[in-house]
Each structure stands twice: as structure tokens, then as C-alpha cells.
């Protein structure tokens, strides 16, 4: 995880440098170089001005909808957009992207999100805010425990096949109640309603064999990350997702949102997403236990 944390710091530093202070000019004898403000990127401002001008001249909704450039054009750009957006959020520099009334009306013509995010229903995990994204940029499915089942998989497949997204992210989070419940004993879980038990059954196989850890916070993080990895693997078993990945149309990655810091760790490589132990064997044991 150290690589991820270093990456977050680098992104944050780079972002803050854009709107912060830069030292310019050579030092004159007896004087120190004075800091001067670095101008913020103009692209978003220019785009807003273009849209404002179009509204003034009476442009149609279709014309307005085509004026804003896409956030990302490939999986790598999509990942970078989420990382830099989260860096703005956790560093306190979020832009909270908003759309004009004309742009909001223009969105009725089509939606063009660049990423699909499967995240938890937890009220402390507002996905667009965490990634500092605005209307129409993320296609989000939320369910307790961010599990892949028929409905969530169908939503994700729709986003990939019909909305031209470039990235699918399964994001767990610190202190997930669904994962905590999945760690309870079978007797304790049996007190829940039938539907809640069905939900937890999607998580239990992923967390039933995690290493024994005394520290509760560390144990919960390990369990949440194990569940994220398992749900990513479940996604990758779907043929439609496999086809999209094989065509380099999308990337499928995992993420962990730390509520206390606001930072997101990303799991992108095969090693990052590798399951601990033999899931098939563990899943078989769980099913035999149910029988």
C-alpha cells in the first residue's frame, strides 16, 4: 500500500502546485527569488466561456451538449481523472464541478460518463464528491457491501456496453457495516432478515479466511480489501466484461476509500487484485456449510 500512498502524495503535490505558489526568476545578488502565483489551468474556464457565449446566441441543446470536452478518452485517462479528483477532495481543494442551467437541460439528450463505479450504499461514501466529479461524469451503482450480483452486474454491463465508459471501479470503504456483519458467526448472521442474509452471503466467502489480526481497524481494512478483490474477480468472470477488457475498451480495478483521511487507494495490477488463498475451495466450504 506504500506505493499507493506515495502516488497520492505526488498527485496532491502536483495539483496544489497548479493553484499555489511557484518560485520564478533567477536570484539577483543580494536578493531572494520572490514567489509568484502560478495561473490556474484555463481549459475549464475557456469551456465555461464557450458555453456561456453559446447560450447568449441562442444555441440549441444539442449544440451545447457537444461543447464540453470529454473527461477521458481511454482507461488510463479515466484512472488519472479519478486520482486527481480525489487528490483535490482530500487536500481540501475540491472544485465541486457544477453545470449551468443550459448544460443541465442539454444532458437530457445523452449521458457520457467516463467511468462506472460500484460502491457501497453507506451515507458516508458519496462517490461523486469523493472523486470531485460533476453531473454526467460517473455511472454509479451503490449497494451495501459493493457486491456483484444480478442487478449490480446488469447495471455495470449497461454502463460498459451502452454508455462508452472506459473504466469499472469496485470501491470498498473504511468501516463498512456490511463487511463487519459478514465477519459475524453464522448464528449471529441468522438473526438478520432473509434478504440481508442473502446480501451477506455474497461477502462471507471473501472474508471467511482472512488472516487473524488483533487490531480491529487493521482487520476491518483487510476484510474490506479482500471483498473488493473478490468482487473484481466476480466481475471479470462475466463474458461481456471479459470481452471489453480483451478489446482494451475498459480496465477493471479496485479501490479503498479511507473515511478518516478522504483518500482513495487504488488496486490496479494483477498483484494488487490477487486473491489470498483458493477462493473456489473456500466458496465450496461455505456452500457445504449452508447445506
Secondary structure, 3 states (H helix, E strand, C coil): CHHHHHHHHHHHHHHHHHHCEEECCCCCCCCCCCEEECCCCCHHHHHHHHHHHHHHCCCCHHHHHCCCCCCCCCHHHHHHHHHHHHHHHHCCCCCCCCCCHHHHHHHHHCCCCCEEEEECCCCCCCHHHHCCCCCCCEEEEECCCCCCCHHHHHHHHHHHHHCCCCEEEEEEECCCHHHHHHCCCHHHHCCCCHHHHHHHHHHHHHHCCCCCCCCHHHHHHHHHHHHHHHHHHHHHCCHHHHHHHHCCCCEEEEEEECCCCCCEEEECCCCCCCCCCCHHHHHHHHHHHHC
